[in-house]
């Protein structure tokens, strides 16, 4: 990763060496080989993604990779169990995490219940209102859900609060960050624990098509599901990698969550990346979404290896409804931003091009929100 986008030291309440060094040492020395260490954690983690039936889009064969086949699943679940196992190896019995939509919180609470770990989830007060079902699920699983009322009371503020808790209680607490963001080694760790998505995609594409995909598409918010898919294929220059961000009411409206498409480089939560910020460098909060993106996505954008586009709320809602009716899949609103891009992409591809779309989670958490906007 280019040095300008490597996670930065954290100048918070505790020196970064005290907070992050035990994590670095654990990753380096849990086995003599870091890759073997990652494999050992992932092998005890959630089952790899399984494909749904493939279909065609404007004559183009498309495989959908789904991370939503168990009740608490989303792309988050690919790494949560691995990170909890890492916490146990570090001797930490208290887990802190942030959540916006609630899926990361539910996955963390589920695994903490399985391993008998104390679980504290920071969540913006506004997000708690919007995602009341997931708040109930987290509490049912034994987690303490702490409402954050500072700032705009959404995901950025929940993340800041979780980091404050972590550095204050670092001796007993392990922070499980929900995306490929934050200070090093979190972007690398979460990417590597999510890489099972890309490895499984390669295996399934070989079985189905006898070769690699031509194009891969995934939604991008913080970017963990997309990075899990892309990382396996970064060195395969012939494979196009496409990320789709949330354009909200439109890129020129000022109400969007598309830092890669419309943002500027800045530093947030210990990492340099593309961010939504004003002329004074103050962060612009995109409500439920994160105001930045993982530093490796920023690097892939700048080196021209990955392409990034955006889709409006209206397009995403229409896709959410259509896929539910035509395919029997209630997709997460995040995934619903990737779906409309297929309609723009597929007509431009040659006959027989092979496309993979990553379904990053189930949409049951979003049904109440969507019901306010769709007449069903």
Buried (B, 14 or more C-beta within 10 A) or exposed (E): BEEEBBBBEBEBBBEBEEBBEBBEEBBEEBEEEBEEBBBBBBEEBBEBBEBBEBEEBEEBBBBBBBBBEEEBBBBBBBBBBBBBBBBEBBEBBBBBBBBBBBBBBBBBBBBBBEBEBBBBBBBBBBBBEBBEBBBEBBEEBBBEBBBBEEBBBBBBBBBBBBBBBBBEBBEEBBBBBBBBBBBBBBBBBBBBBBBBBBBBBBEBBEEBBEEBBBBBBBBBBBBBBBBBBBBBBBEEEEBBBBBBBBBBEEBEEEBBBBBBBBBEBBBBBBBBBBBBBEEEEEBBBBBBBBBBBBBBBBBBBBEEBBBBBBBBBBBBBBBBBEBBEEBEBBBBBBBBBBBBBBEEBBEEBEEEBBBBBBBBBBBEBBBEBBEEEEEE
